[in-house]
Amino acid sequence: MSAGDAQDRGQSLAERLNKLFAMVRWGDAHGRQREYSTAQVAKAVTADPSHAATLSRSYLAMLRNGSHTNPTLSVLEGLVKFFDDHRAPGAAPITIQSLVAEADPEDELLRQRLASSQVRKIAMRAGAMTPTMREQLLKMIELLDQDASADPGTQA
């Protein structure tokens, strides 16, 4: 579950939380993939010493059914840590933003633009440059933009 998933927009915290329960699974002794229970997650979150959250099964059930909608930051951190630690290898990281926030339109635009391997290559090279070099690159891009707009016969 990533913050930019189009289907995540407009979903409630309960819907997103239930989506995590459905996505993140564990293998039983027979090799079957099972969904974590509310009680399992609550117990694991409470037992994890890496954060301050304590979480009862009943409170987590209320978050899942939507009767409670404003958990503390520590509860969100605990839930996100549990699901992120147990997500499938190669799956997108699970973050607090992906659990509670709608996608930022700028993030969506960035994701769309970074879909191009050429754009990613340029961004990676720019990231390795010094600030002075990046400033020079931006000036060169501005000049290219001006040249493209001055010549209506060219296409970007």
N, C-alpha and C positions, 0 to 999 in steps of 0.2 A: 504494500500500500504506500504509494508515494503521494505527496501533496499535490502533484499536478495531474493525477488521474482525473479525466473528465467526469467519470461517474461519481467521484467523491465529492464534487461540488454540490453544495446544498444539503448534504447528508448531515444528520444529527450526530452528536458524540456517540449516542447509543448505537446507531447504525454503523459507524466507523469502528467502534469497539467490537461489535458482533462480527464485522467483516474480518477483523484480526483473529478472532476466535476460530472463524471458518478457514482462514488461510494458513495459520501457523499450527502445525500438527506434530505429533510424536508417534513413534513406531512401537506397537505393543510386542509381546513375546512371540506372536505369530506373524510378525512383519506387516500387520495391518496399520494403516495410518489412522490415528484417532485425533479427535478434537480435544483440546484441554478443557476440563470442566471449570466452572466458575470457582469451585472450592479449591481445585489444584492451583489455579492462578493466584487466588487470594493468599493461600498458604505460602506459595513460593515468593510472592512479592514481599510479604511480611517477614519471611525468613532471610531475605537478602540483606546483608549488612552494608551494601554499597550505597544505600540511600536511606532516607528517614521515614519512608512510607510504611504504615501499617494498614492493612486492608482486610476487612471481614468479608466473608462469603456473601452475607446479606447486603452489605453496601455495594459490593461489586455487582450483585444481581440488580440492584436498583439503578446503577449506572447503565447496565446492559438493557434494562427495560425502559429507560428514559425518565423514571420518576425522580432521579437525581441527575442534575445536568451541570453542576459546577464543582468538580472535584478540585482539591488542592493541587498545587504544583508538584508536591512530593508524591502524591498518588499518581499523577500523570507520569512522572519520572519513573516510578516503580513499574507501572504497566508497560511503558515504552521499553524499558530495559528488559523486562521479561520477554516480551514478544520479539524484540530485536535480537536478543541472545538465542532465541529458539527458532528464528526464521530459517527458511531453506537456504542452503548455500547458493550464492549468486542472486538471491532475491534482493530487491531494493531495500536499503536501510529503513527502519521504522523510526520516525522521529515524533517529538511532541507536536510539531507543526502538522505533520500528516494525520495525527489523531484528532486535533482540535480546530485547525484553521482551514479555511477555504484557500484554494490556490490563488496566489497573487498573479494578476494578469502579466506583470513583468516577468515573473518566473516562468509562466507558460510560454511567453514569447522567447525567452532565453532557451528553454528546452526545445522549441521548434527550430530555432536557428542552429543550435548545437547538434541537431540531428544530422547535419551535413559533416562528413568526415573532413572536408577541406576547412570548414569553419573551426572544427575542433583542433586541427593541426595548427592553424594560425593562432588560435587562443593559447595553445600549449607553448608555442614558440614565444609569444608575447609575454606569457607568464614567467619565462626564464630570463627575460630582458631586464636591464636596469631601468629605473624610472626615467632616466634621460632618453634611453633608447625607445622606450614606449611612447614618450612624448613626440619624438621624431617620427615614429611610425604613424601616430595619429595625425600629424601634420601631413604626411604623405597621403594618407587615406582621404583627408579633406581635399587635397589637391586633385586626387583621382575623382572624387565626387563632383568637384567643380567642373573638371574636364568632361565628365559624362553628361552633366546637365547642360553644358554649353554646346555639345554636339548631339542634336536630336537623332542622328542616324545610328548612334551606338546604343546597345542594350546591355544593361548590367546583368 
